[in-house]
Amino acid sequence: MKSLKYVILAFACLWSFTLAAQEKFVFGSETVIKTTAVKSQDKTGTCWAYATISFIESEIMRMGGPELDLSEMFIVKHVYQKKARQFVLLHGMGNFSQGGQAHDVMNVVQTHGLVPENYYYGIPDTSQKHNHSEMETALRALLDGYIAQKEASPSDVWFKNIQSVLINYMGKTPTQVRFNNRNYSPVEYAQGLGIDKNNYVELSSYTHHPFYKPFDLEIPDNWSHDRYYNVPIDELIATMKHALDNGYSIVWDGDVTEDFFSHKEGVAFIPLDESQGFTPQFEKHVTQTDRQKAFYSWRATDDHLMHIVGMAKDKNGILYFKTKNSWGTENNPYGGYVYMSEEYLRMNTVAIMLHKQALDKSLAKKLF
């Protein structure tokens, strides 16, 4: 009888585990902002460009403009050139990599404009996927070789060599865009679409800088040393909710290396009981102190940017942020989107970018 009891108990445990394993996340959409189709960044470290261009495309629609497919690689190519110049000016002590930030896109838009995707795909053979590994190696070799000379070159040949490598791998950028039966420069095109970098602001939340003041965020991909406004995490999350409720989307920069971030599952959260795996459950609460420790220990780093376009709740009433990823639509249950919980964002958000008008008036008064 005792052995039969144990068999029944084991079967009950197995049945309970099976039910839990079958339980999936189901979300009821509360707020969804119109955006464009999900893309893939392929084998590149250019999530920052994909997230921010998606954000710009949504901004254009929010302002009453058309739905457009803009070129990410037009931005990326210009950023590679800007990074190369700064890397040399800093004698190789700066950061030269594929990574970047949302403001990198806005800075290029202001100086070089925008072009549609069909004007510049960023690879000579459009049947191939993007892969910047070999190109980055070639660019870095040129830069390191030049810097190793330890003397200023009398010419600008080194930069022409950088440009040649970029053209070989990415092609030449267009100088004109035709729109509504008129020709525009890329800068004129961007201005006509209403995109002005001065309308946007980046926020972060760390206690090693004063709140409500701008600061230079100490992350490697902030190679341009742009400044972020520092706000308490409670206000940062409230700002995100306020923005989405009022029709403004958000560029999100944060950490996706946590065990409970999964593109395959389409969710990211801070589970109360990790043994339950990827099942709907209540979460651990994350404080300002928790996120500061995670930042200092490099547990929460800026390894990925995405585009937040909405909010939804699971069956337990827990709020999640609907986030457009740039890893394509395959192997994902939500068509390329990831639902990140509020607690996950409290822990792992490094920074956000949004329109200044999306800020609550009381916060805007504290910042500007």
C-alpha positions in Angstrom: 0.0 0.0 0.0 2.9 2.4 0.8 4.4 1.8 -2.6 1.1 2.4 -4.3 0.8 5.7 -2.3 4.1 6.8 -3.5 3.2 5.9 -7.1 0.0 7.9 -6.9 1.9 10.9 -5.3 4.6 10.8 -8.0 1.9 10.7 -10.7 0.1 13.6 -9.2 3.4 15.6 -9.1 4.1 14.7 -12.7 0.6 15.7 -13.7 0.9 19.0 -11.9 4.2 19.7 -13.5 2.8 18.9 -17.0 -0.1 21.3 -16.4 2.3 24.0 -15.4 4.5 23.4 -18.4 1.5 23.7 -20.7 0.4 27.0 -19.1 1.3 29.8 -21.5 1.2 33.6 -21.2 -1.9 35.2 -22.6 -2.1 39.0 -22.8 -5.1 41.3 -23.2 -3.9 44.4 -25.0 -4.7 47.6 -23.3 -2.7 50.1 -25.3 -1.0 49.5 -28.7 0.6 52.3 -30.8 0.7 51.9 -34.5 4.1 50.8 -35.8 5.7 49.2 -38.9 6.6 45.6 -39.6 9.1 43.7 -37.5 12.5 43.4 -39.1 15.7 41.4 -38.4 19.1 43.0 -37.8 20.6 39.7 -39.0 24.2 39.1 -37.8 24.9 42.7 -36.8 25.1 44.6 -33.5 22.8 47.4 -34.8 19.8 46.9 -32.7 20.1 50.6 -31.7 19.5 51.6 -35.3 16.6 49.2 -35.8 14.9 50.2 -32.6 15.2 53.9 -33.1 14.3 53.9 -36.8 11.1 51.9 -35.8 10.4 54.5 -33.2 10.9 57.3 -35.9 8.5 55.5 -38.2 5.9 55.4 -35.5 6.5 59.1 -34.7 5.9 60.0 -38.3 2.6 58.2 -38.2 1.7 59.7 -34.8 2.2 63.1 -36.4 -0.2 62.3 -39.3 2.5 61.2 -41.8 2.5 58.1 -44.0 3.7 54.6 -43.0 7.3 54.4 -44.2 10.0 51.8 -44.3 13.2 53.8 -43.6 16.8 52.6 -44.0 18.6 51.6 -40.8 21.9 51.0 -42.6 22.0 54.6 -43.9 22.3 55.6 -40.3 24.7 52.8 -39.4 27.1 53.7 -42.2 27.3 57.3 -41.1 27.8 56.3 -37.5 30.7 54.0 -38.4 32.4 57.0 -40.0 31.8 59.2 -37.0 33.1 56.5 -34.6 36.2 56.0 -36.7 37.1 59.7 -36.5 36.6 59.9 -32.8 38.5 56.7 -32.2 41.5 58.2 -33.9 41.2 61.5 -32.1 41.2 59.6 -28.8 44.4 57.7 -29.9 42.5 54.4 -29.9 41.3 54.8 -26.3 37.6 55.1 -27.2 35.0 52.6 -28.2 34.9 51.3 -31.8 32.3 48.5 -32.2 29.0 47.7 -33.8 27.0 49.0 -30.8 25.3 52.3 -30.4 22.6 54.3 -28.7 19.3 55.9 -29.7 20.8 59.4 -29.8 23.3 58.2 -32.4 20.4 57.8 -34.8 19.0 61.2 -34.0 22.4 62.8 -34.4 22.8 61.4 -37.9 19.2 62.3 -38.8 20.0 65.9 -37.9 23.2 66.1 -39.9 22.7 63.6 -42.7 18.9 63.0 -42.8 16.9 59.9 -43.7 16.2 57.8 -46.7 13.7 55.0 -47.5 14.9 51.4 -47.3 14.5 50.9 -51.0 17.0 53.7 -51.6 19.6 52.1 -49.4 19.6 48.5 -48.2 23.2 48.7 -46.9 24.5 45.7 -48.8 25.4 45.4 -52.5 23.7 42.0 -52.9 20.2 42.5 -51.5 19.6 38.7 -51.6 22.1 38.3 -48.8 21.6 39.0 -45.1 23.5 41.7 -43.2 26.7 40.5 -41.5 29.1 43.1 -40.2 31.7 40.8 -38.5 34.2 40.8 -41.3 33.7 44.4 -42.1 34.2 45.4 -38.4 37.4 43.4 -38.4 38.7 45.2 -41.5 37.8 48.6 -40.2 39.4 47.9 -36.8 42.6 46.7 -38.5 42.9 49.9 -40.5 42.3 52.0 -37.4 44.7 50.1 -35.2 47.4 50.2 -38.0 47.0 54.0 -38.3 47.1 54.6 -34.6 50.2 52.4 -34.2 52.2 54.8 -36.3 52.1 57.2 -33.3 52.3 60.2 -35.5 49.9 62.4 -37.3 49.5 61.6 -41.0 50.0 64.6 -43.4 47.0 63.5 -45.3 43.5 62.1 -44.7 44.1 58.9 -46.6 43.3 56.8 -43.6 39.8 58.1 -43.5 39.4 57.5 -47.3 40.4 53.9 -46.7 37.7 53.6 -44.0 35.2 55.0 -46.5 36.3 52.6 -49.1 35.8 49.6 -46.8 32.3 50.8 -45.9 31.4 51.3 -49.6 32.7 47.8 -50.5 30.6 46.2 -47.8 27.6 48.5 -47.6 27.5 50.4 -50.9 27.3 54.1 -51.6 24.7 56.2 -49.9 22.1 58.1 -52.0 22.2 61.9 -52.2 18.6 62.4 -53.3 15.2 61.0 -52.4 12.1 61.4 -54.6 8.9 62.0 -52.6 5.5 63.3 -53.8 7.0 64.0 -57.3 9.8 66.1 -55.9 13.5 65.5 -55.2 14.9 66.1 -51.7 18.2 65.7 -50.1 18.1 63.2 -47.2 18.3 66.1 -44.7 15.3 67.9 -46.4 13.4 64.6 -46.5 13.9 64.1 -42.7 12.9 67.7 -42.0 9.8 67.3 -44.2 8.8 64.3 -42.1 9.0 66.4 -39.0 11.9 64.6 -37.3 13.9 67.0 -35.1 16.3 65.6 -32.6 15.7 68.6 -30.3 12.2 67.3 -29.6 13.4 64.1 -28.0 14.9 63.3 -24.6 16.8 60.4 -23.0 16.1 59.4 -19.4 17.9 57.0 -17.1 17.8 56.2 -13.4 20.9 55.7 -11.2 21.7 57.0 -7.7 25.4 57.8 -8.4 24.3 61.0 -10.1 21.8 63.7 -8.8 18.2 63.2 -9.8 16.6 65.6 -12.3 20.0 66.6 -13.7 21.7 65.6 -17.0 24.7 63.3 -16.8 27.1 61.3 -19.0 25.9 57.7 -18.7 28.9 55.4 -18.1 28.2 52.7 -20.7 30.6 51.7 -23.5 28.1 52.4 -26.3 27.7 56.0 -25.2 30.8 56.7 -27.2 29.6 60.2 -28.1 29.1 61.1 -24.5 25.6 62.4 -25.0 23.8 63.2 -21.8 20.8 61.6 -20.1 18.4 63.1 -17.6 18.4 61.2 -14.3 15.0 60.4 -12.6 14.0 58.0 -9.8 12.9 54.6 -11.1 9.3 55.1 -9.9 9.1 58.2 -12.1 10.8 56.5 -15.0 8.2 53.7 -15.0 5.4 56.2 -14.5 6.7 58.2 -17.4 6.6 55.2 -19.7 3.0 54.4 -18.8 2.0 58.0 -19.2 3.6 58.2 -22.6 2.0 55.0 -23.9 -1.4 56.0 -22.5 -1.1 59.2 -24.5 0.0 57.7 -27.8 3.8 58.0 -27.6 6.1 55.1 -28.1 9.5 54.6 -26.5 13.0 53.5 -27.4 14.2 51.1 -24.7 17.8 50.3 -23.9 18.6 47.6 -21.4 19.8 44.1 -20.5 18.4 41.0 -22.1 20.9 38.5 -20.7 18.7 37.5 -17.7 17.6 33.9 -17.6 14.0 35.0 -17.8 14.3 37.0 -20.9 13.3 34.8 -23.8 12.7 35.8 -27.4 11.5 32.2 -28.0 8.9 32.4 -25.2 8.2 36.1 -26.0 8.4 37.2 -22.4 10.7 38.7 -19.9 10.0 38.9 -16.1 11.4 38.5 -12.6 9.8 35.3 -11.3 9.0 34.8 -7.7 9.6 31.1 -8.1 12.2 30.3 -10.7 11.5 26.6 -10.5 8.1 27.2 -12.2 9.9 28.3 -15.4 8.2 30.4 -18.0 4.7 30.3 -16.6 2.5 33.2 -15.5 3.3 34.0 -11.9 3.8 36.8 -9.4 7.2 38.6 -9.3 9.9 39.9 -7.0 9.7 43.6 -6.4 12.7 45.5 -7.7 13.9 48.7 -5.8 16.1 51.5 -6.8 18.8 49.9 -4.6 18.4 46.6 -6.4 18.9 48.1 -9.9 21.9 50.2 -8.7 23.6 47.0 -7.4 22.9 45.3 -10.8 24.4 48.2 -12.7 27.5 48.3 -10.5 28.1 44.6 -10.8 27.6 44.6 -14.6 24.6 42.3 -14.2 22.3 44.9 -15.9 24.1 46.3 -18.9 23.1 48.0 -22.1 23.3 45.1 -24.5 20.1 45.6 -26.5 17.7 48.3 -27.7 14.1 47.7 -28.7 10.9 49.7 -29.4 8.1 49.7 -26.8 4.7 50.2 -28.4 2.1 49.2 -25.9 1.0 47.7 -22.6 -0.9 44.5 -21.7 -1.8 42.5 -18.6 -1.5 38.7 -18.1 -4.1 36.5 -16.4 -2.9 37.6 -12.9 -3.3 41.3 -13.8 0.4 41.9 -14.0 1.4 44.7 -16.4 3.7 43.9 -19.3 5.1 46.3 -21.9 4.7 45.1 -25.5 8.1 45.5 -27.2 9.1 45.2 -30.8 12.3 43.3 -31.2 14.6 43.3 -34.2 15.3 39.5 -34.3 12.8 38.7 -36.9 9.5 36.9 -36.5 10.7 33.3 -36.4 10.8 31.3 -33.2 8.6 33.7 -31.4 5.0 33.3 -30.4 4.0 36.9 -30.8 5.3 37.8 -34.3 8.6 39.2 -33.2 7.4 41.0 -30.1 8.5 40.4 -26.5 6.3 41.2 -23.5 8.5 42.6 -20.7 7.0 43.0 -17.2 7.1 46.1 -15.2 9.5 44.5 -12.6 11.8 43.4 -15.4 12.0 47.0 -16.6 12.6 48.3 -13.1 15.6 46.1 -12.9 17.0 46.1 -16.4 16.2 49.4 -18.1 19.4 51.4 -18.7 17.8 54.3 -20.6 14.8 55.3 -22.7 14.2 57.9 -25.4 10.8 59.5 -26.0 9.3 62.8 -27.2 9.5 65.6 -24.7 5.7 66.1 -25.0 5.2 62.6 -23.7 6.5 63.7 -20.3 4.2 64.5 -17.5 4.1 68.3 -16.9 5.4 68.0 -13.3 8.4 66.0 -14.5 9.1 68.3 -17.4 9.3 71.2 -14.9 11.9 69.4 -12.9 14.1 68.7 -15.9 13.9 71.8 -18.1 
